[in-house]
Each structure stands twice: as structure tokens, then as C-alpha cells.
Amino acid sequence: MGKRPLDILNETLNSNVFVRLKKQREFRGQLQGYDMHMNLVLDNAEEILNEGKSDQEIERFEQLYDTKLQA
């Protein structure tokens, strides 16, 4: 049986994450907390601007992070 989304978030606490939101906004940071609605709290968060970057460059960046979350 697969893991539930909140179980995955719990296992990812205090880890570096890559978050892709609706409308393709992307952030990276350290997951510090979450709630049952999947609102996330990130420490040292930065928005990633992919304007002008190739798919290959974006894929290389994503490989730097162990966890990739999509909201």
C-alpha cells in the first residue's frame, strides 16, 4: 500500500525540499512544518525563477534535492 501524503511530509521534516505550486511557481527550502491542509512552513526558502532555463537545466537542479513535493 502506498504512503499517504501527510506521512511523506512527516518523513521529510527538517529536510531540503523542492516545492512546485500551481501556476508553476517553485520554491526550495527546509521543511519545518505542515498542517492537515498541506500548508507548508519552509525555512531559508527561496523562489526559483525558471525563466530562460532549459528543461535539462531544471532537471539537473531537481536532482540536487532528495525530495520533490507538488502542491
Residue frames relative to the residue before (quaternion, step in Angstrom):
aa qw qx qy qz dx dy dz
M 1.0000 0.0000 0.0000 0.0000 0.00 0.00 0.00
G 0.4767 -0.6909 0.4694 0.2740 3.58 -0.95 0.88
K 0.5485 -0.6049 0.4663 0.3402 3.51 -1.28 0.40
R 0.4737 -0.6479 0.5195 0.2932 3.52 -1.18 0.64
P 0.6422 -0.5578 0.3542 0.3887 3.61 -1.10 0.64
L 0.6790 0.4808 -0.3146 0.4570 3.62 0.90 -0.79
D 0.5857 0.5490 -0.3720 0.4660 3.61 1.15 -0.49
I 0.6455 0.5144 -0.3136 0.4695 3.56 1.00 -0.84
L 0.6425 0.5123 -0.3254 0.4678 3.58 0.96 -0.83
N 0.6460 0.5280 -0.3233 0.4466 3.58 0.94 -0.86
E 0.6700 0.4922 -0.2915 0.4731 3.60 0.99 -0.81
T 0.6978 0.4877 -0.2518 0.4602 3.56 1.20 -0.57
L 0.3855 0.7355 -0.4814 0.2806 3.62 1.24 -0.09
N 0.8411 0.1534 -0.1694 0.4902 3.55 -1.08 0.90
S 0.5712 0.5481 -0.3954 0.4657 3.58 1.23 0.45
N 0.5409 -0.5737 0.4899 0.3719 3.54 -1.28 0.35
V 0.0420 -0.8040 0.5930 -0.0141 3.55 -0.93 0.95
F 0.2683 -0.6939 0.6461 0.1705 3.49 -1.38 0.41
V 0.0769 -0.8200 0.5670 -0.0136 3.60 -0.58 1.17
R 0.1009 -0.7710 0.6271 0.0461 3.56 -0.85 1.02
L 0.2015 -0.7950 0.5673 0.0749 3.54 -0.67 1.18
K 0.6809 -0.4185 0.3696 0.4740 3.53 -1.31 -0.01
K 0.7937 0.2574 -0.2415 0.4954 3.55 -1.23 0.56
Q 0.5865 -0.6681 0.3216 0.3258 3.56 1.22 0.70
R 0.3806 0.6800 -0.5367 0.3236 3.63 1.08 0.48
E 0.1042 -0.8103 0.5767 0.0076 3.57 -0.95 0.93
F 0.0639 -0.7844 0.6169 -0.0053 3.52 -1.08 0.85
R 0.1084 -0.7441 0.6488 0.1167 3.53 -1.30 0.39
G 0.2593 0.7463 -0.5831 0.1892 3.54 -1.17 0.62
Q 0.5658 -0.5746 0.4572 0.3750 3.55 -1.30 -0.15
L 0.3983 -0.7346 0.5022 0.2225 3.56 -0.71 1.13
Q 0.1191 -0.8208 0.5582 0.0222 3.56 -0.59 1.20
G 0.8075 -0.1214 0.0989 0.5688 3.58 1.13 -0.50
Y 0.0802 -0.7663 0.6362 0.0402 3.53 -1.39 0.19
D 0.2490 -0.7443 0.5866 0.1995 3.55 -1.30 0.15
M 0.7327 -0.4452 0.2820 0.4305 3.58 -1.29 0.08
H 0.6447 0.4958 -0.3193 0.4864 3.59 1.26 -0.28
M 0.4600 -0.7065 0.3985 0.3612 3.56 1.40 0.05
N 0.2860 0.6852 -0.5857 0.3251 3.56 1.02 0.85
L 0.2084 -0.8063 0.5470 0.0858 3.58 -0.81 0.98
V 0.2072 -0.7243 0.6422 0.1419 3.54 -1.24 0.62
L 0.0514 -0.8036 0.5928 -0.0129 3.56 -0.63 1.18
D 0.2687 -0.7203 0.6175 0.1664 3.54 -1.12 0.78
N 0.8306 0.1249 -0.1289 0.5271 3.58 -1.10 0.73
A 0.2177 0.8176 -0.5034 0.1753 3.57 1.03 0.81
E 0.0488 -0.7646 0.6425 0.0125 3.52 -1.17 0.75
E 0.3609 -0.6932 0.5706 0.2522 3.55 -1.04 0.75
I 0.2912 -0.7439 0.5817 0.1531 3.53 -0.98 0.92
L 0.1563 -0.7807 0.6011 0.0683 3.55 -0.71 1.09
N 0.1734 -0.8344 0.5203 0.0550 3.56 -0.46 1.24
E 0.3365 0.7592 -0.5001 0.2455 3.56 1.22 0.22
G 0.8395 0.1765 -0.1481 0.4921 3.54 -0.84 0.98
K 0.5943 0.5571 -0.3826 0.4359 3.62 1.21 0.07
S 0.4624 -0.6746 0.5003 0.2842 3.55 -1.06 0.74
D 0.6536 -0.5009 0.3883 0.4138 3.57 -1.27 0.35
Q 0.6295 0.5415 -0.3320 0.4476 3.59 1.05 -0.73
E 0.6468 0.5053 -0.3188 0.4740 3.61 0.97 -0.78
I 0.6520 0.5054 -0.3107 0.4721 3.57 0.97 -0.86
E 0.6447 0.5213 -0.3205 0.4582 3.61 0.95 -0.83
R 0.6339 0.5195 -0.3329 0.4663 3.62 0.97 -0.78
F 0.6366 0.5208 -0.3261 0.4660 3.57 0.99 -0.82
E 0.6645 0.5171 -0.3060 0.4444 3.59 0.88 -0.94
Q 0.6355 0.5464 -0.3292 0.4350 3.59 1.07 -0.65
L 0.5687 0.6020 -0.3823 0.4099 3.60 1.20 -0.34
Y 0.7230 0.4036 -0.2202 0.5157 3.57 1.21 -0.53
D 0.4761 -0.6919 0.4764 0.2602 3.53 -0.94 0.95
T 0.7920 0.2417 -0.0927 0.5529 3.55 1.05 -0.76
K 0.0644 -0.7714 0.6327 0.0215 3.51 -0.98 0.89
L 0.0854 -0.8081 0.5828 0.0077 3.57 -0.58 1.16
Q 0.1315 -0.7664 0.6218 0.0930 3.53 -1.12 0.64
A 0.1790 -0.7896 0.5813 0.0814 3.55 -0.83 1.01
